[in-house]
Amino acid sequence: MFGAKFGSWVFRRKISTPSSRKRVPKVVLDANVWVSALLWGGKPAEIVRAAEEGKVCIVTSEEIIGEISQVLNYPKLRKVYQAAGLRHEDLIEAVLKVVKFVEVTEKVNVVVEHPVDDKFIECALAAGADYIVSGDKHMLKLGGYKKTQVLSVSEFLLVLEAKEF
């Protein structure tokens, strides 16, 4: 067992589908949200569990998966998951099981303070995502782009709890 540090969803195989005709919100998770969900669980992992239950659709792109992979290779983080007997591949596989890939067709220059984060906006545009969930101050400061809102994990969970999609 992984204890409270690791999200219990990491090795589940079944993803539930929505049982009703309600619209499921599409959400892009920033790499920092993924890493927190994978290594420490908590509120970020609640979003992933919501995806497993068919309450949200997490969309991503190859570029975002690349960033998650890169961040998980940081020595400090590698020590955390290796101490629990996990491999980098296990964590990436867990992500791949709960996401829907989209092909990014439009490049943007929106996140002035940190242009490498434009990949999250691009993914959201390609997917028609309702939300980007991030812990990055420069993304949160942006507030949104076109029809996509940028929210913190806590803000998104409140919206998810309150809304009927």
N, C-alpha and C positions, 0 to 999 in steps of 0.2 A: 504494500500500500504506500501511497505517496504522502499521505497526511494532508494537512490543510494548505500546505504550500502549493500543491499542484492541483490544477483543475481536474475533477473526476471525469470530465468528458474526454480527456486526452486520448484514451484508447477505445472509446466506444465506436461501434461500427455502423449502427443504424441511425439514419437521419429521418425524423418524422416529417410527414407532409401535412400541410394545413388540412384540418378536418372540415372546414367550412369554406364558403366562397369569399370570405373577407380578403381584401387586398393585403398582401404581406409587404411590409416596408422593405425596401432595398437599402442596405447599409454597407459602406466601405469602412473597414477598420484600419487605422494607422498602425504601423509596425510596432509602435510602443504599446498599443493596446493588446496586440497579439502576444507580444513577449510577456506582458504582465499576466495575461490569461493563462499562458502556457506554464509559466514558472511559479506564479504566486496565487493563481485562482482569483478569488474575490469577485468584485463587481465586474471586471472585464470578462471573467469566465461566465458570468450570468448572461452576457450577450451571446456567447457561443452556445450556451445551453438553450437559449431562446431560439437560435437557429436550428438546433437539433429537434426542437419541439415544433418547428414549422411556423414560429411566430415572427421571424424575420428571415430575410434572405441576405446572406453575407456575400458580397461580390468582390472580386479581386482581379488583378492583372498579373501577368508574368513579372513585370517590373516590381510590383509590391511584394510578391513572393521572394524575389531576389533580395530585396531589402531585409525582409524578415530573416532570411537565411544568413545574410551577412551579419546582422545584429546578433543572432544566436551563436555566431562564431567568435564573438568577443570573448577573450579569455576569462574574464570575470563571470560572464553568464554561463560559459561552458562548464565552469567548475560547479555551478549550482545544479545543472541538470545531470551532469555526470556523477555527482555525489548521490543522486537518486537512482542511478543505474540506467539513465536514459541516454539515448544517442541523438545527435542532431537530426538524423534521418527520421527518427520516431516523431519528433516534434513537427517537422515539416509535413510528414504524412498525416498527422492529426489535423493540421490546418487544411490540407488538401481535401480531407473527408467532409468538411462542412462548408466549403465555398463553391461559388459558381464563378467560372472564369468569363471575363469579357475581353474582347479585343479592342484595344485603344486605337481610335482612328483619328483623334483630334489632339494636337499638342497645344498647350496653353502656357501663358506666362502670367500667373496670378499671384503666387505666393512670393512676393518681392523679397521678404526677409530670409527666405530659405527656398530657393527655386527648385531644389531636388524634391520638394514635397508637392510640386505640381502633379506628380504621378497620381496622387490621391484624387485630385480634382479631375484629371483626365479619365480615370477609372469611373468616377461618379457620373461624368457626362456620358461615357460610353454605355453605362448600365441604366441610365435614367434613375440613379440612386436618389433616395429621399434625404439621406444623411451620410455624413462622414463623422466618425467618432474618433477623437484624437485627444491626446494629453499634451500636445505641443502648444505652447502659448501663441506662437505665430499663426498656427492654424485656427485656434480658437478665436483669436483677434479678428481673423478674416470674417468669421460669422457665417459665411455661406457664399455660394457662387451660383448664379442663375437660380434653379429650383432646388438646389441641394443646400441643406443647413449643415453647419459644422458645430457639433456639440461635444461636450465632455462625456465621459462614461456615465457619470451620475445623472447628467441632464438627459441623456438618451434613455436611460432606464426609467426615468420619470415619465418621459413622453410615451415610451412603450407601455408602461403600466396604465397611463391615463387614456390613451387613444384606442378607438375602435377603428381598425383599418379596413 
